[in-house]
Amino acid sequence: MAEHNAANQAPAVDDTPISPSRPDPARKNSLENHLLHRPERQELVEKNILPASTAAPGLQAQQKELEKHMRADSLNEKIAHRPSPETLIKEGVLHDDPRSPEEKYAEAIEEEYAKREGGA
């Protein structure tokens, strides 16, 4: 009979709180206080904590990749339209190198050997 009564009774549940009985009121409201004093979005963007984009987080990686490709295209366009070295020499921006192409090549080879041998 004792087994029958034990089976019908619900197990005792411990209702005692895990935290102390008198919680610190400052700690209790700490999350609320932190949320009230958090920095504005613009301040976080200026500190590079948040991205400047307002796109959905799932799209930000693709947006960043697109910006990278656009920057590369812009640089390639500028490089394609830059003046030739001959034009820059005529305008006085570049100075003509008095060495012959063979001398330049020999110097470049020497520098390369020195780098590989650890001399330069």
Secondary structure, DSSP 8 states (H G I E B T S, - for coil): -HHHHHHHS--------SS-SS--HHHHTHHHHHHHT---HHHHHHTTSS-S--S-HHHHHHHHHHHHHHHHHHHHHHHHTS--HHHHHHHTSS----S-HHHHHHHHHHHHHHHHHT--
